[in-house]
Amino acid sequence: MKMLCPQCGSALPPEAVNIATDLAQCPECGQVNRASACVVEDEISKDVLRQPPPGTWLRQEADAIVVGTTMRSKSAWAMVLFTSVWSGISIFGIYGIQIIKRSFELTPTLFGIPFLLVTIFLVGTTIYMIFGRQEWRLDKDGGSGFNGVGRFGKRWRFAWKDLSRIHTHTTRDNHGNTSYKLILEGVSPELKISLPECKERQQFIINAIRYYHQQWRRWK
Ligand SMILES: [Zn+2]
């Protein structure tokens, strides 16, 4: 962990830092700062971008670099099975029978509407779990991103100058499912982006963003 004085930029020796009180006094300029405000992220080397792990990609375009990852989830096949069985039975039972008998019945048709909506939701979720992808376009001013399937999904934009910190947030729900979010602090509104399950893919995306953020700080 590297620590620099935010006032004059000198490196802070360990004896200048008091972790318990979260204070650090710079031996060069005498300035007292919050210790946590003096921590600098480790340098990211370009090597982390040389070998995108399976399921991720990186390409150079005229004015930007594009990094992406599949959002494919390991439980996608369980979801395919569940959706087929659940929707197959309920939709066939409600609408299939009417079509075969060529008789329209109002009550079951209305009763079936919630099942249709749930089916649409399940099919959408399944498609995302198989074909979902995330792509970031990073240029000299900032970046934009997309997360979804085909042309449907979430889009966002941010500028390097607003970005103060990049970190991940892990949540575990009651069913034991873990989900990961990438948080871009400082941009407004704060961006919370879903990350893939695979740690290597997560790390690749985070490193790529950190690397270009670091380059921007050097060039500005
Ligand atoms: Zn100083």
Boltz pocket constraint, residues with backbone or C-beta under 6 A from the ligand:
constraints:
  - pocket:
      binder: B
      contacts: [[A, 5], [A, 6], [A, 7], [A, 8], [A, 9], [A, 10], [A, 26], [A, 27], [A, 28], [A, 29], [A, 30], [A, 31]]
      max_distance: 6.0
